[in-house]
Amino acid sequence: MVRLYDTQRGLDVGGIAGHNEIVTALAFSPDGQQLVSGAADSRFVISQVDSGDEIASVSGALPFASAITFSPDGRLLALAGMQNVQVFNHAKGELLHGLKAAANGTVWGLRFSPDGQRLATLSGDGLRVWGMADGQPQLHLKPAAKQQFLDVSADFKMALRTGADGLEVLELASGRLLARQTQTLGTVSSGRFSPDGRRVAWATGSGDLGLWVLEGTAVTRMVAEVPLVDAGGRPIRDLVFSPQGDRLAVASVDEVVRFWGADGKQAQALAPRGAKLRSVVYSADGKLVAVAQSDGMATLLDTTTGRVLPLREKPQAVAAPRTAGATNYLRLGGRVIDISPDGRTVAAVAGGQLRLFGRASGQEVALLGPAEALDLRYTRDGRWLLVLEEERLQVWDPSARLQVQTVPLAKPVQGSALAFDPTGTQLWLWALSDTERKAWIEVRNLGPNGLGAAQRLPVPGLPPLLAKDDHFEGVFSPDGRLLALSRPEDTRVIELSSGRVLLTLTEDMPWYATRQFSPDGRELIAFGSQVPANAILRWDVKTGKPLPAFTGHSETVQTVAFGPGQRPMLSGGNCRELWMWDAADGIAVGSLGLYADRGWAAAGAEHYEVSSPAHEDAVLLRTGEGRLQVVPAATQRQRAKAGLLRSLLEPLK
């Protein structure tokens, strides 16, 4: 999915679909009316910006799109994929040249000369200039060891290079050194000329930004309000000057684009509409849905009224200590929010703290303590609240607001989801030890004082000792009767009471996908980053036959929840919208976007409903060529319909 932003109003104005894999390159046409996107699926798509409609596409010839550019007059379009570049007459759609632009590595940069007669290509193999009359190379500047070419100036007179000596500006025609900047604050990961060629902006691997005025040799270090490097050390994604050269846009790993003025001060920031969804769960009576987002926010949906109620933390006189949030990569249905069995209280991990919220008000009623949840669940009787962490299990008495136990867990044997036996009196954890080469079910009784000592139950169908290369994952059905036991070769559904194998799936069950049972145990589903096309796959547990898959998500699905009687089904994840499905036939009936303090928008195939931002900030879900797209609703005001969210959340008849 490609997201579009109105930078003047600071609005996310919708998306353009068209790829089945990650989008890796983008370019607007000079008039701004068309957008070309390229992806890892070896497909380039030309779309109309206003409508989102696909105009044309190029497929197959260029693996893994790496760069796209138009000539200044819009006549030529250059597409790069790995070592190769194709140049088209854009108006006629004719291929003019196929260029072998790099002997090795990937072409990551393209730039046309002002008259469109030459094309510069940047790669690990250096900088090449090609004539567009005959498609032949005219110049090749090779990098020395540890050097890399970053950009070519708009007037085609200068090249930007980085290496052991810092940043260097070269004369393009001769390769002669014009200027050097050694105070680059670290290893340079990207750099750009301003449109007038008077300044250079660069980013380092440690997240620093620099602005170098070439004429006066002044250097300004720009400092964001948050680090622009994540915990894994990944640098700033990209940076680019505005066409007028008065602003610098910097795309960071925190998914925020920050704009900096020529004075080196931050002027504006654009964040994606809403946050990624991590967990969604129904209350026992089906009248309430709780949604947790990756930014720590949480929201309640009342299925009987369609009311949307954000959960609000209580201001603290002294700030409570915050801990780092749990990993975004959740397997086996881990959740960070749950609703008490009586439906009166919601427990959630937000801001690194375990908190309780009232259902009616959405206000925080208790801050219990620090938590990093892999999974969070009330016991079936509501007596205990359990929080599973990396190396321990917290046990809380939610009525007394007291932590009664902290149970250490050995890392090699810890599961990543909480489950209960059929009676609800035992806690089950799937356990696997690589050192012992054993798999078992770790059982703890739920008593009046919390959890009892751990006991080991053998896993039906597995030998006492596993082979060296054997690795299994297990997930229990909600009623504790069934175990889905998975390995790369197959997935078996086992009846725990008898050890009988009810079903063996050998195809279309991606390894490392999240597996989950439907509430009645009749369906087994799989979703997550390893599932093709971001689909939700389903099987009938009794017959083993595949059920209609749910397709349409533009990004990885992280969470799935079934409503009363299995209908509707809700799903969410990295696409930031909560999707609503008719679970009987796999048809999407609508979506809900949650935008924190900016309200929310619900969308169906024909109507939408929006809370308080202006209507042009809403979205509309539409069907096109067998896929679903989210588009701006600015021109669709006649389709607004009050009560749409309630109708989408109600159990489908």
Secondary structure, 3 states (H helix, E strand, C coil): CEEEEECCCCEEEEEECCCCCCEEEEEECCCCCEEEEEECCCEEEEEECCCCCEEEEEECCCCCEEEEEECCCCCEEEEEECCEEEEEECCCCEEEEEEECCCCCCEEEEEECCCCCEEEEEECCEEEEEECCCCCEEEEECCCCCCEEEEECCCCCEEEEEECCEEEEEECCCCCEEEEECCCCCCEEEEEECCCCCEEEEEECCCCEEEEECCCCCEEEECCCCCCCCCCCCCCCEEEECCCCCEEEEECCCCCEEEEECCCCEEEEECCCCCCEEEEEECCCCCEEEEEECCCCEEEEECCCCCEEECECCCCCCCCCCCCCCCCCCCCCCCCEEECCCCCEEEEEECCEEEEEECCCCEEEEEEEECCCCEEEECCCCCCEEEECCCEEEEEECCCCEEEEEEECCHHHCCCCCEECCCCCEEEEEEEECCCCEEEEEEEEEECCEECCCEEEECCCCCCCCCCCCCCEEEECCCCCEEEEECCCCEEEEECCCCEEEEEECCCCCCCCEEEECCCCCEEEEECCCCHHHCEEEEECCCCCEEEEECCCCCCEEEEEECHHHCCEEEEECCCEEEEEECCCCEEEEEEEECHHHCEEEEECCCEEECCCCHHHCEEEEEECCEEEEEECCCCHHHECCCHHHHHHCCCC
